[in-house]
């Protein structure tokens, strides 16, 4: 298991606070709700059933928690972004679903050991700066014999390319390993070790659908917290270059021939059993 020295732990805590502020900026839920099908697939792959206790870690606006509640599971979502939790509560209320949303840190989950039958995360926990601690917490709150199911963007997919573009304008902190590593079987095995036996590791794709590459760039600039916050710190010329570079990202993956965007975003769907 990886260990953290005190200075590194303090640096990671500072990174986490900056991340929280970034996710609270813009309006991430406008992006996040487009990913709902990923959560539905993950819940199905995890075999979520009525009456199970299900936790959605780093739930954002609650995609996986809501997907679990649709199967009559006892669903809980936890996140450190209070604004996103509020939107999750509104979504659940609109669908008349019984979902509990709690404010909490993926690296220090506010639950006893073995509290849940299923722990899920749809491109959420992968962004925790202390990856080892976050993985340990996911395993800790899942009962032995329970299920851990994760969806994580891959390094070579569209979102990996998006984050490399972001990194040319704001290099990631040296203490933080790429969140895209959660989209690789090797890293999952490193993080969870003997705690989780991975039963299926399936590469899937999510189609990003936008009116044009420029629409894609504009939507992320306006709503995707980390991009929105970064753009606000750039001068006018740099913002124009940033927008143009963002528009180039989906072009590499685009299958549409009519000027719109139909671009596959690759992710790893991992389902395992807590030992």
C-alpha positions as CSV (number, residue, x, y, z in Angstrom):
1,X,0.0,0.0,0.0
2,X,1.2,3.5,-0.7
3,X,2.0,5.7,2.3
4,X,1.9,9.5,2.6
5,X,4.4,11.7,4.4
6,X,3.1,14.7,6.2
7,X,4.2,17.4,3.7
8,X,2.7,15.4,0.8
9,X,-0.5,14.8,2.7
10,X,-0.8,18.6,3.3
11,X,-0.2,19.3,-0.4
12,X,-2.9,16.8,-1.4
13,X,-5.3,18.4,1.0
14,X,-4.7,21.8,-0.6
15,X,-5.2,20.3,-4.1
16,X,-8.5,18.8,-2.9
17,X,-9.8,22.1,-1.7
18,X,-8.9,23.7,-5.0
19,X,-10.7,20.9,-6.7
20,X,-13.8,21.4,-4.6
21,X,-14.0,25.0,-5.5
22,X,-13.5,24.1,-9.2
23,X,-16.4,21.6,-9.1
24,X,-18.6,24.2,-7.4
25,X,-17.9,26.8,-10.2
26,X,-19.6,26.7,-13.5
27,X,-22.6,24.3,-13.5
28,X,-21.1,20.8,-13.7
29,X,-24.6,19.2,-13.6
30,X,-25.3,20.5,-17.1
31,X,-22.4,18.2,-18.2
32,X,-22.9,15.4,-15.7
33,X,-26.5,14.6,-16.5
34,X,-25.5,13.9,-20.1
35,X,-23.5,10.9,-18.7
36,X,-26.6,9.3,-17.0
37,X,-26.5,6.3,-19.3
38,X,-23.1,5.4,-18.0
39,X,-24.6,5.1,-14.5
40,X,-27.5,3.0,-15.7
41,X,-25.1,0.6,-17.4
42,X,-22.9,0.4,-14.3
43,X,-25.8,-0.3,-12.0
44,X,-27.0,-3.0,-14.3
45,X,-23.5,-4.5,-14.5
46,X,-23.2,-4.5,-10.7
47,X,-26.5,-6.4,-10.5
48,X,-28.1,-3.8,-8.1
49,X,-31.3,-5.2,-6.7
50,X,-34.3,-4.0,-4.7
51,X,-33.5,-3.6,-1.0
52,X,-29.8,-3.5,-1.3
53,X,-27.8,-0.7,0.3
54,X,-26.0,1.2,-2.4
55,X,-23.5,4.0,-2.1
56,X,-22.6,6.4,-4.9
57,X,-19.1,7.8,-4.1
58,X,-18.3,11.3,-5.4
59,X,-21.8,11.3,-6.7
60,X,-22.0,14.8,-8.1
61,X,-25.6,15.4,-9.1
62,X,-26.4,11.8,-8.3
63,X,-26.4,9.8,-11.5
64,X,-25.6,6.4,-10.0
65,X,-27.6,6.9,-6.8
66,X,-30.6,7.8,-8.9
67,X,-30.0,4.8,-11.1
68,X,-29.9,2.5,-8.1
69,X,-33.1,4.1,-6.6
70,X,-34.9,3.3,-9.8
71,X,-34.2,-0.4,-9.0
72,X,-35.7,0.2,-5.5
73,X,-32.3,0.0,-3.8
74,X,-31.7,1.9,-0.6
75,X,-29.5,4.5,-2.4
76,X,-27.1,7.1,-0.8
77,X,-24.9,9.6,-2.6
78,X,-21.9,11.4,-1.1
79,X,-19.9,14.3,-2.4
80,X,-18.0,17.3,-1.1
81,X,-19.7,19.8,-3.5
82,X,-22.8,21.0,-1.8
83,X,-24.2,22.7,-4.9
84,X,-24.2,19.4,-6.8
85,X,-25.8,17.6,-3.9
86,X,-28.6,20.1,-3.9
87,X,-29.2,19.4,-7.6
88,X,-29.2,15.7,-6.9
89,X,-31.9,16.2,-4.3
90,X,-33.9,18.2,-6.8
91,X,-33.6,15.5,-9.4
92,X,-34.6,12.7,-7.0
93,X,-37.6,14.7,-5.8
94,X,-38.7,15.4,-9.4
95,X,-38.7,11.6,-10.1
96,X,-40.2,10.9,-6.6
97,X,-37.2,8.7,-5.8
98,X,-36.0,8.1,-2.2
99,X,-32.3,8.9,-2.3
100,X,-30.2,10.2,0.6
101,X,-27.6,12.8,-0.3
102,X,-24.8,13.6,2.2
103,X,-21.9,16.0,2.2
104,X,-18.7,14.1,2.6
105,X,-15.1,13.4,1.4
106,X,-14.4,10.4,-0.8
107,X,-11.1,10.1,1.1
108,X,-12.8,10.0,4.5
109,X,-16.3,8.5,3.9
110,X,-18.7,9.2,6.8
111,X,-19.9,5.6,7.3
112,X,-18.9,2.7,9.4
113,X,-17.0,-0.3,8.0
114,X,-19.1,-2.7,5.8
115,X,-22.0,-0.3,5.6
116,X,-23.1,-1.1,2.0
117,X,-23.9,-4.0,-0.2
118,X,-22.7,-2.1,-3.3
119,X,-20.3,0.8,-3.7
120,X,-20.4,2.6,-7.1
121,X,-18.7,5.5,-8.7
122,X,-19.3,6.9,-12.2
123,X,-16.2,9.0,-13.2
124,X,-16.3,10.5,-9.7
125,X,-13.9,8.9,-7.2
126,X,-11.2,8.8,-9.9
127,X,-10.7,12.5,-9.3
128,X,-9.8,12.2,-5.6
129,X,-6.2,13.5,-5.3
130,X,-5.1,10.8,-2.8
131,X,-6.0,7.8,-5.0
132,X,-4.9,5.1,-2.5
133,X,-6.8,6.6,0.4
134,X,-10.0,6.9,-1.8
135,X,-9.7,3.3,-2.9
136,X,-9.2,2.1,0.7
137,X,-12.3,4.0,1.7
138,X,-14.4,2.5,-1.1
139,X,-13.3,-1.0,0.0
140,X,-13.8,-0.2,3.7
141,X,-17.4,0.7,3.5
142,X,-18.3,-2.2,1.3
143,X,-19.3,-5.4,3.1
144,X,-17.3,-8.6,2.5
145,X,-18.9,-10.3,-0.4
146,X,-20.4,-7.0,-1.6
147,X,-19.8,-5.4,-4.9
148,X,-17.5,-2.6,-6.0
149,X,-18.4,-1.1,-9.4
150,X,-16.5,1.8,-11.0
151,X,-16.6,3.6,-14.3
152,X,-13.4,5.5,-15.1
153,X,-12.2,7.4,-18.2
154,X,-9.2,5.8,-19.9
155,X,-5.9,7.7,-20.5
156,X,-6.1,7.4,-24.3
157,X,-9.7,8.3,-24.8
158,X,-11.5,11.6,-25.5
159,X,-11.5,12.7,-21.8
160,X,-7.9,11.8,-21.4
161,X,-7.1,14.0,-24.4
162,X,-9.3,16.8,-22.9
163,X,-7.3,16.7,-19.7
164,X,-4.0,16.8,-21.6
165,X,-5.3,19.9,-23.3
166,X,-6.2,21.4,-19.9
167,X,-2.7,20.5,-18.7
168,X,-1.0,22.7,-21.3
169,X,-2.6,25.7,-19.8
170,X,-2.5,24.6,-16.1
171,X,-0.1,21.8,-15.4
172,X,-1.4,19.3,-12.8
173,X,0.2,19.4,-9.4
174,X,3.2,17.1,-9.2
175,X,1.8,15.3,-6.2
176,X,-1.3,14.0,-8.0
177,X,-1.3,11.1,-10.4
178,X,-3.5,11.3,-13.4
179,X,-7.1,10.4,-12.6
180,X,-7.3,8.6,-15.9
181,X,-5.2,5.8,-14.4
182,X,-8.4,4.6,-12.8
183,X,-9.4,3.7,-16.3
184,X,-6.7,1.0,-16.5
185,X,-6.9,-2.5,-15.0
186,X,-3.3,-2.2,-13.8
187,X,-4.0,0.8,-11.6
188,X,-7.1,-0.7,-10.1
189,X,-5.2,-3.7,-9.1
190,X,-2.5,-1.5,-7.5
191,X,-5.1,0.6,-5.7
192,X,-7.3,-2.2,-4.3
193,X,-4.8,-5.0,-4.0
194,X,-6.3,-8.0,-2.3
195,X,-9.3,-6.1,-1.1
196,X,-11.3,-6.5,-4.3
197,X,-11.4,-9.4,-6.8
198,X,-12.2,-7.9,-10.2
199,X,-14.7,-10.1,-11.9
200,X,-15.2,-8.0,-15.1
201,X,-13.1,-5.3,-16.7
202,X,-14.9,-4.0,-19.7
203,X,-13.9,-1.2,-22.1
204,X,-17.0,0.8,-23.1
205,X,-17.7,4.0,-24.9
206,X,-20.0,7.0,-24.2
207,X,-21.0,9.1,-27.2
208,X,-20.4,12.8,-26.7
209,X,-23.1,14.5,-28.9
210,X,-22.8,18.2,-29.6
211,X,-23.9,20.5,-32.4
212,X,-20.4,21.2,-33.4
213,X,-16.8,21.0,-32.0
214,X,-17.2,24.7,-31.1
215,X,-20.4,23.9,-29.2
216,X,-18.5,21.2,-27.3
217,X,-15.8,23.7,-26.4
218,X,-18.3,26.4,-25.4
219,X,-20.4,24.0,-23.3
220,X,-17.4,22.8,-21.3
221,X,-16.1,26.4,-20.9
222,X,-19.4,27.5,-19.6
223,X,-20.3,24.6,-17.4
224,X,-17.5,22.2,-16.6
225,X,-16.1,23.5,-13.3
226,X,-12.3,22.9,-13.8
227,X,-12.4,24.3,-17.3
228,X,-14.7,27.2,-16.4
229,X,-12.5,28.2,-13.5
230,X,-9.3,28.0,-15.5
231,X,-10.7,30.0,-18.4
232,X,-11.6,32.8,-16.0
233,X,-7.9,33.1,-15.0
234,X,-6.7,33.5,-18.6
235,X,-6.4,36.7,-20.6
236,X,-8.5,37.2,-23.7
237,X,-6.0,35.9,-26.2
238,X,-5.3,32.8,-24.1
239,X,-9.0,32.1,-23.6
240,X,-9.5,32.2,-27.4
241,X,-6.6,29.8,-27.9
242,X,-7.9,27.6,-25.1
243,X,-11.4,27.5,-26.7
244,X,-9.9,26.6,-30.1
245,X,-7.8,23.8,-28.5
246,X,-10.8,22.4,-26.7
247,X,-12.7,22.3,-30.0
248,X,-10.0,20.2,-31.5
249,X,-10.4,17.5,-28.9
250,X,-13.6,15.9,-30.2
251,X,-12.5,16.1,-33.8
252,X,-9.9,13.3,-33.3
253,X,-12.7,11.0,-32.2
254,X,-15.6,12.3,-34.3
255,X,-17.7,9.9,-36.4
256,X,-20.2,12.4,-37.6
257,X,-19.8,13.7,-41.2
258,X,-22.3,16.5,-41.0
259,X,-20.5,19.1,-38.9
260,X,-21.9,17.9,-35.6
261,X,-20.1,15.9,-33.0
262,X,-20.6,12.2,-32.4
263,X,-17.4,11.3,-30.6
264,X,-16.8,8.1,-28.5
265,X,-15.4,8.7,-25.1
266,X,-13.7,5.5,-23.9
267,X,-14.0,4.3,-20.3
268,X,-13.4,1.2,-18.2
269,X,-16.3,-0.4,-16.4
270,X,-14.9,-2.5,-13.5
271,X,-17.0,-4.8,-11.3
272,X,-15.5,-6.7,-8.5
273,X,-16.3,-8.5,-5.2
274,X,-15.1,-7.2,-1.9
275,X,-13.1,-9.9,-0.2
